[in-house]
Amino acid sequence: MSTLGTNLAKTLRYLTELYVTLPDGTQKKEVHDQILKISDTIDKLVDGALRTRIKEYKDATEALGKAVEDIDKAKSDIAKVAKAIDTTAKAISAIAKLLAILGLCA
């Protein structure tokens, strides 16, 4: 099983790779916004103490794993970009729940 840290790093890397392939427009801005949100999330998680056995940690790890898969698919099939953006948004939401449980919300 992948770890949350591994999936955060992959998500950030894959979003960045996807970003440079997109033409200017709404999707490129949405991907950019998600890159910024993931970066902020990494900062909060690194600075906080994680309780890896809690449900929210497992949910966030799984959601990011799915986002990584969808982003990777979108790199080879531009028609899948919208799905990758949606999956990543769900992963960010799962991370936000984890941050709330850990008391690390902004």
N, C-alpha and C positions, 0 to 999 in steps of 0.2 A: 504494500500500500504506500502511496506517495504521502509525503508529509505536507502540512500546511505551508511551511517555509519553501519547500521545493515547488509546490504548485503556485504560490505567490510569485516566485521568481520566474517560472515558466510563463505564467499569465502576463506578467509585465513584459517579458521578452517577446512573446508572440504578439501581444497587442502592438508593441513597437514595430515589429516586422510587418504586421498588417497595416499599420498607419502609413508607412512609407510607400505601400503599394496602392493606396487609395487616391483617387483624384480628389481635388478640393471639393468640399461640399459638406452636407449634413452628416453623413456617416463618418467622414474623416474627423469632424469636430467631436462627434460622440465618442469615437475611439480615443481621441486626445483627452477628452474629459475623463474617460475611464482610466487612462494611464495615470493621470493626476490623482484620482481617487485611490488607485492601487498603491501608488507611492506613499500617499498619506497613511493608508492602512498599514503598510509595512513599518513605517515609523512608529505608529502606535503599538503594533504588536511586538516589535523589537524592544520597545521601552517598557512594556508590560510583562507581567508574569503570567504565563499560560498554564491553565489547568487542562492538560491534554485528554483527560478522561471524561470531560463533560460533553454532553450531546452536541452543543453548539460548535465545539471544536471539530468534532467528527463531521457535522453537517457542512461546515465551512470548507473543510478539506475536500469532501466529496464534491461540493458545488464548484470549487476551483478546478478540480480534476476534470469535470465535465466541460468547464469553460475552456481549459487548455485544449481539449480534444476538438471542440467546435471552432476555436480560433485557428488551430492547425489545419482543419479541413477548409476553412474559409480562405486560407492562403493559396490553395490550389483551385478553388472554385469560388469566384467572386460572388456568385449568387447566394452563397451561404454566409455572407457577411452579416446580414440582419439577424440571423439565428445566433451567430457568435456574439454579437452585441447584446442580444437578449439574455443568453446564457451567462455572459460575464456580469450583466446587471444583477442577475439572480445570485451569482457568487458573491458580489459585493454586498448584497443584502444579507446573505448568510454570515459574512464577516462582520457586518454591522451588529447583528444579533450577538455574535461572540464577544465583540467589544463591549456591548451593553452588559452582558453577564459578568464580564471582567471589570466593569466599572471604568472602562477606558474611552467612553464616548466623549466627543468634543463638546 
